[in-house]
Amino acid sequence: MIGKLLKPVLLAAGVPLVLAEPEAVAFDRLTYHGSPKALPAGASTEDWPRFLGPRHDLHSKETGLLRPLPKEGLKAVWEVKRGTGHAPPVVAGEYLVMIHALDGREVIECLHPETGRRYWKFDYPVRLVSSFGVEDAPRSGPVIDGDLVFAVGVRGDLHCLDLKSGNLVWKKNLEEDYGPAPLFFGRGGCPLVHGDQLIVNVGGRICVGGFNKRTGKLLWSTKYNWHASYASPVPATLHGKERVLVFAGGMVDPPTGGLLSIDPKNGKVDDAFPWRARMFASVNAASPVPVGNAVFVTESYTEGGALVDFEADGKARLRWKAERFGSQFTTPVAHEGYLYGVNGTAGTEIVCYEIKSGRERWRDGIDIRGARLGRAGLLHVDGAFLCLGAQGTLLWLNLSPKGAVILSQTQLFRAPETWGVPIVSRGLLYVNRNSFGPRLVCYDLRGE
């Protein structure tokens, strides 16, 4: 475990001494390829401090990005060899945080976003097993909030660290404190920072917990008979009231789970909307998508998607369902009155649905030289959709109610299980390569 002291130390004379923050240094797993271009004049930039982006909606205000994409591929700025895991990195200011499993330990590392140099590393032993031939690995991305970073490990290790030093602020193990949450591949849902709270879909003896983000003290708990899922809680405002949406449902038989609307002040459930596949070997993994006073949820095994209206009294009712809008784990994007997402357990089609009516406008396999996109991730940025395919294909897409148009595309690499959203911050693109030599790669996506 590495992490230098950042807090003021009182000397005998009573004079505070603040030790220097750790500097970012090169390390053995880093390959630096070269500096990125300067940001274009007038370009807008944003942090990406949490899963689903700055506003939990897969939209970024970044501008000045490279278009069209060069056919020969993007320039790599740096890459870091890593262990196993699908957890996405997060970026805030001069700090990038990633989590992965390496040599029997879960590793949280803080890097400089533009150079890949490392500020600190925090690691601890982890027990990894496998289910259905798939090995456990970190799937829950870290969350940066001000001077703190939070991470949930595959075995329920919840750590709060000081962002600049890597020092431990507090920790707990969700499994030990609240009982095991039955999951197929270990824990995978990201925590949610809401004001002074850290909200977690815990499972076990409590379904959801609200913790003091600076001490780890449990402030409230939601005791509901649905376990933890792989979906991440998201905030919403329903009829002017702040709410937290949790799409719960773990490895239980008979399978149970669905959408909870929770008051973040006390953990009280306004209403619960059951939505879970009828088969045991299934998961709820795509996060809820709030749209006005309604919420879209989707799963890919039997039920598909549903738009759920919440009344002023908090009660939930189904507005429409779409059996052919079933996303296994990629969260759809709500944009200008329409939902765009990936349908299918293998993620073979991008679909467009009208939010108001539930009418399907189109579906498109997006043929890329005879191959399909697979489990693709979508991000709306700089006036178009950036799409990352499951084999390492990157595309700019124009998605509208009229259809899908490929604006340009390039092959970053050819490796399966390239799952996740294309993460962009300050004109740099961060992609997890999960096979054929796992690594996190930073690409230059800055325009000329």
C-alpha positions in Angstrom: 0.0 0.0 0.0 1.6 3.3 -1.1 0.3 6.7 -0.1 2.2 9.6 1.5 0.9 11.7 4.4 -0.8 14.9 3.2 -2.4 16.1 6.5 -0.7 18.9 8.5 1.7 17.6 11.2 2.2 19.6 14.4 5.8 19.9 15.4 6.9 20.2 19.0 6.9 24.0 18.7 3.3 23.9 17.5 4.2 24.9 14.0 2.2 23.0 11.3 4.3 21.3 8.7 2.6 20.1 5.5 4.4 17.4 3.8 4.7 17.6 0.0 2.1 15.9 -2.1 3.5 13.0 -4.1 4.8 13.9 -7.5 3.7 11.9 -10.6 6.5 9.6 -11.6 7.1 7.0 -14.3 6.8 3.4 -13.4 7.5 0.0 -14.9 4.1 -0.7 -16.4 3.9 2.7 -18.2 4.8 3.3 -21.9 4.7 6.9 -22.9 4.4 7.5 -26.7 4.4 11.3 -26.9 2.6 14.5 -26.1 -0.9 15.1 -27.5 -1.8 18.1 -29.6 -2.6 21.4 -27.9 -6.3 21.9 -27.3 -7.9 23.8 -30.2 -8.6 27.5 -29.5 -12.1 27.9 -27.9 -12.5 24.2 -27.1 -14.7 23.3 -24.1 -13.5 20.7 -21.6 -15.0 18.7 -18.7 -14.0 16.3 -16.0 -15.3 12.7 -16.1 -15.3 12.0 -12.4 -17.8 9.2 -12.3 -19.4 6.4 -14.3 -21.9 7.8 -16.8 -20.2 11.1 -16.9 -20.4 14.6 -15.2 -24.2 14.6 -15.1 -24.9 10.8 -14.9 -26.5 10.9 -18.4 -23.7 10.0 -20.9 -23.5 13.5 -22.2 -20.3 15.6 -22.3 -19.9 19.3 -23.1 -16.4 18.7 -24.6 -15.9 20.4 -28.0 -13.0 20.7 -30.4 -12.7 17.0 -30.9 -11.1 15.3 -33.9 -13.4 14.6 -36.8 -13.2 12.8 -39.1 -11.3 10.0 -37.4 -8.1 9.0 -39.3 -8.4 5.6 -40.9 -4.9 4.7 -39.7 -6.0 5.0 -36.1 -5.6 7.5 -33.3 -2.3 8.5 -31.9 -1.7 6.8 -28.5 -0.3 9.2 -25.9 0.4 6.6 -23.2 -0.6 3.2 -22.1 -0.4 1.3 -18.8 -0.3 -2.4 -18.5 -2.9 -3.6 -16.0 -4.5 -6.7 -14.6 -8.0 -7.9 -15.0 -11.3 -5.9 -14.7 -13.8 -3.9 -16.7 -14.0 -1.0 -14.4 -13.7 2.3 -16.2 -11.3 5.0 -15.1 -12.4 8.4 -13.9 -10.8 11.8 -14.4 -10.9 15.1 -12.4 -8.4 17.9 -13.1 -4.9 16.5 -12.9 -5.9 13.1 -11.6 -7.0 9.9 -13.2 -8.0 6.9 -11.0 -8.3 3.3 -12.1 -9.0 0.0 -10.3 -8.0 -3.5 -11.4 -6.8 -6.9 -10.0 -3.2 -7.8 -10.4 -1.2 -10.6 -8.8 -3.8 -11.5 -6.3 -4.4 -7.9 -5.2 -7.0 -5.3 -5.9 -5.1 -2.2 -7.0 -6.3 1.4 -7.0 -3.9 3.8 -8.8 -3.9 7.5 -9.4 -2.2 8.7 -12.6 -1.6 12.0 -14.4 -4.2 12.1 -17.2 -1.8 13.5 -19.9 1.4 11.6 -19.1 0.3 8.4 -17.4 2.8 9.0 -14.6 1.7 7.7 -11.2 1.0 9.7 -8.1 0.2 6.8 -5.8 -0.9 3.2 -5.6 -3.2 1.6 -3.0 -3.6 -2.2 -3.0 -4.9 -5.0 -0.8 -5.3 -8.8 -1.2 -8.5 -10.0 -3.0 -10.0 -13.5 -3.5 -11.0 -14.1 -7.0 -13.2 -17.0 -8.1 -15.2 -17.7 -11.3 -18.8 -18.4 -12.4 -20.0 -19.7 -15.7 -16.3 -19.8 -16.8 -15.9 -16.1 -16.1 -13.4 -14.9 -13.5 -14.2 -12.3 -11.0 -12.6 -8.9 -11.6 -13.3 -5.3 -10.6 -16.3 -4.0 -12.5 -17.2 -1.0 -10.4 -15.5 2.2 -11.5 -14.1 4.6 -8.9 -15.9 8.0 -8.1 -14.0 11.2 -7.6 -15.7 13.9 -5.4 -13.6 16.9 -4.5 -10.7 15.8 -2.4 -12.0 12.2 -2.0 -12.1 9.1 -4.2 -14.3 6.1 -3.5 -14.0 2.6 -4.9 -16.0 -0.7 -4.4 -14.0 -3.9 -4.9 -15.2 -7.1 -6.3 -15.5 -8.7 -2.8 -17.2 -5.7 -1.2 -14.1 -3.8 0.0 -15.3 -0.1 0.1 -12.5 2.4 0.4 -12.5 6.2 0.8 -9.1 7.6 -0.1 -7.6 11.1 -0.2 -7.4 11.9 -3.9 -4.0 13.8 -3.8 -2.1 11.5 -1.5 -3.8 8.1 -1.7 -4.0 8.0 2.1 -6.8 5.9 3.6 -9.7 8.0 5.0 -12.0 5.2 5.9 -12.9 1.7 4.8 -15.4 -1.1 5.4 -16.3 -4.4 3.9 -19.9 -4.6 2.7 -20.0 -8.4 2.9 -18.7 -8.5 6.5 -20.8 -5.6 7.8 -24.1 -6.4 6.0 -24.0 -10.0 4.9 -23.2 -11.5 1.5 -25.0 -10.1 -1.5 -25.4 -13.0 -4.0 -23.8 -12.0 -7.3 -22.6 -14.0 -10.3 -19.2 -12.3 -10.8 -18.6 -10.2 -7.6 -19.8 -6.7 -7.1 -20.2 -4.4 -10.0 -22.4 -1.4 -9.3 -20.7 2.0 -8.8 -21.5 4.1 -5.7 -23.2 7.4 -5.9 -22.1 10.6 -4.2 -25.2 12.7 -3.3 -24.4 15.8 -1.3 -22.6 14.6 1.9 -23.6 11.0 1.4 -22.2 8.0 -0.4 -25.1 5.8 -1.6 -24.5 2.2 -2.3 -26.7 -0.7 -3.6 -25.4 -2.9 -0.8 -27.5 -6.1 -0.8 -27.3 -8.6 2.0 -29.3 -7.4 5.1 -29.9 -4.0 3.6 -30.7 -3.3 0.0 -29.4 0.3 -0.1 -27.2 2.3 2.3 -26.6 6.0 2.7 -23.2 6.6 4.3 -21.5 9.8 5.5 -19.0 10.2 2.8 -16.2 11.5 5.1 -16.6 9.0 7.9 -18.3 6.0 6.5 -21.0 6.1 9.1 -24.2 4.5 8.0 -26.9 7.3 8.1 -29.8 5.3 6.8 -30.7 2.0 5.2 -33.3 0.7 2.8 -34.4 -2.7 3.9 -36.1 -4.2 0.8 -36.0 -7.8 -0.4 -34.1 -7.1 -3.5 -30.3 -7.6 -3.6 -27.5 -5.7 -5.2 -27.2 -5.6 -8.9 -24.6 -4.5 -11.4 -26.5 -1.3 -12.2 -25.3 1.9 -10.6 -27.6 4.2 -8.6 -28.4 7.6 -10.3 -29.9 10.8 -9.0 -33.2 12.2 -10.4 -35.7 15.0 -9.7 -39.2 13.7 -9.8 -42.0 16.2 -9.4 -39.5 18.6 -7.9 -38.3 16.2 -5.3 -34.7 14.8 -5.1 -34.7 11.1 -5.5 -32.2 8.2 -6.0 -33.0 5.5 -8.5 -31.7 2.0 -7.8 -32.2 -0.9 -10.3 -31.7 -3.8 -7.9 -31.6 -7.6 -8.3 -28.9 -10.1 -7.6 -28.2 -13.9 -7.9 -31.4 -15.3 -6.3 -33.8 -18.0 -7.3 -36.6 -17.3 -8.0 -35.2 -14.1 -9.6 -36.4 -10.9 -8.1 -35.5 -7.2 -8.6 -36.5 -4.0 -10.2 -36.6 -0.2 -9.9 -36.7 1.6 -6.5 -37.3 5.3 -6.1 -35.7 6.3 -2.8 -35.8 9.5 -0.8 -32.1 10.3 -0.2 -32.9 12.1 3.1 -33.9 8.9 4.9 -33.8 5.9 2.6 -37.6 5.6 2.4 -38.9 3.9 -0.7 -41.6 5.8 -2.6 -42.5 2.8 -4.7 -40.9 -0.3 -6.2 -41.5 -1.4 -9.8 -40.6 -5.1 -10.4 -38.6 -5.6 -13.6 -36.3 -8.6 -13.8 -35.8 -11.5 -16.2 -37.7 -14.6 -15.5 -34.6 -16.7 -15.8 -32.1 -17.3 -12.9 -28.9 -16.7 -14.9 -29.6 -13.0 -15.5 -28.6 -9.7 -14.1 -29.9 -6.1 -13.9 -26.9 -4.1 -15.1 -27.9 -1.1 -17.2 -28.4 1.9 -15.0 -31.8 3.7 -14.9 -32.3 6.6 -17.3 -34.5 9.4 -15.8 -36.5 11.4 -18.4 -38.6 14.1 -16.8 -40.9 12.4 -14.2 -40.4 9.0 -15.8 -37.5 6.5 -15.8 -36.4 4.0 -18.4 -35.0 0.6 -17.3 -33.8 -2.3 -19.5 -32.5 -5.8 -19.2 -31.7 -8.2 -22.0 -32.8 -11.7 -21.0 -36.6 -11.9 -21.2 -38.4 -8.6 -20.4 -36.6 -6.0 -22.4 -37.2 -2.3 -21.6 -39.9 -0.3 -19.8 -40.7 3.3 -19.3 -42.0 3.9 -15.8 -44.0 7.0 -14.9 -43.8 8.3 -11.3 -46.9 10.1 -10.1 -46.7 13.2 -7.7 -47.4 10.9 -4.8 -44.4 8.7 -5.7 -46.3 5.8 -7.1 -45.0 4.0 -10.2 -46.9 2.8 -13.2 -45.9 1.4 -16.5 -46.3 3.7 -19.5 -44.9 1.4 -22.2 -42.7 -1.6 -22.6 -40.4 -2.7 -25.4 -39.4 -6.3 -25.4 -37.0 -5.6 -28.2 -35.1 -3.0 -26.3 -33.1 -5.2 -24.0 -29.6 -3.9 -23.1 -27.4 -6.3 -21.2 -25.3 -3.8 -19.4 -24.8 -0.7 -21.6 -26.9 2.2 -20.3 -29.0 3.9 -23.0 -28.7 7.6 -23.8 -31.8 9.9 -23.7 -31.4 12.7 -26.2 -33.9 15.2 -27.5 -37.0 13.1 -26.9 -35.5 9.8 -28.0 -33.7 6.8 -26.4 -30.7 5.4 -28.1 -29.2 2.1 -26.9 -27.8 -1.3 -27.7 -30.2 -4.2 -27.9 -29.4 -7.8 -27.2 -27.3 -10.0 -24.9 -24.6 -10.0 -27.5 -25.3 -6.3 -28.2 -25.9 -6.6 -31.9 -28.1 -3.6 -32.8 -28.4 0.1 -32.0 -32.0 1.0 -31.6 -34.0 4.3 -31.4 -37.3 4.6 -29.4 -39.5 7.7 -29.0 -39.7 8.4 -25.3 -43.3 9.7 -25.2 -44.9 6.9 -27.0 -42.5 3.9 -26.9 -42.6 3.7 -30.7 -39.6 2.1 -32.2 -38.2 4.3 -34.9 -35.4 2.1 -36.2 -32.8 -0.5 -35.4 -29.5 -0.9 -37.2 -26.8 -3.5 -36.9 -24.1 -0.9 -37.9 -22.2 -3.2 -40.3 -18.5 -2.4 -40.0 -16.7 -4.3 -42.7 -18.8 -7.4 -42.2 -18.6 -7.3 -38.4 -21.1 -6.1 -35.8 -20.4 -3.6 -33.0 -21.4 -6.1 -30.3 -21.7 -4.7 -26.8 -21.1 -1.1 -27.8 -21.0 2.0 -25.6 -22.5 5.4 -26.6 -21.6 8.9 -25.5 -23.1 12.1 -26.8 -20.3 14.7 -27.2 -19.4 17.6 -29.5 -22.7 17.4 -31.5 -22.6 13.7 -32.3 -22.4 10.3 -30.8 -19.1 8.7 -30.1 -19.4 4.9 -30.1 -16.9 2.2 -28.9 -17.5 -1.2 -30.3 -16.7 -4.5 -28.5 -13.7 -5.3 -30.8 -12.0 -1.9 -30.3 -13.7 0.0 -33.2 -14.3 3.7 -32.6 -17.0 5.5 -34.6 -18.5 9.0 -34.9 -22.3 8.4 -35.5 -25.1 10.8 -36.3 -28.1 9.2 -34.5 -31.5 10.8 -35.0 -35.1 9.6 -35.3 -34.4 9.2 -39.1 -31.7 6.6 -38.6 -28.0 6.0 -37.9 -25.3 7.4 -40.1 -21.6 6.5 -39.7 -19.7 9.8 -40.0 -16.2 8.2 -39.6 -14.6 5.3 -38.0 -11.2 3.8 -37.1 -9.8 0.7 -35.4 -8.0 1.4 -32.2 -6.9 -2.2 -31.8 -8.5 -5.6 -32.3 -9.4 -7.2 -29.0 -12.6 -8.7 -27.7 -14.4 -7.5 -24.6 -13.7 -3.8 -25.2 -16.7 -3.0 -23.1 -17.5 0.4 -21.7 -18.3 4.0 -22.6 -15.6 5.9 -24.5 -14.4 8.3 -21.8 -13.3 11.8 -22.9 -11.8 14.6 -20.8 -9.8 17.5 -22.1 -9.7 16.1 -25.6 -8.2 12.8 -24.5 -9.9 9.5 -24.9 -9.4 6.7 -22.4 -10.1 3.1 -23.4 -9.7 -0.2 -21.5 -8.3 -3.0 -23.6 -9.4 -6.1 -21.8 -7.7 -8.9 -23.7 -4.6 -9.7 -25.7 -2.5 -7.8 -23.1 -4.9 -5.8 -20.8 -4.1 -2.1 -20.6 -5.5 1.3 -20.2 -4.7 3.4 -23.3 -4.9 7.2 -23.6 -5.5 8.5 -27.2 -5.3 12.0 -28.6 -8.8 13.0 -29.7 -8.0 16.7 -29.9 -9.0 18.4 -33.1 -6.6 20.4 -35.2 
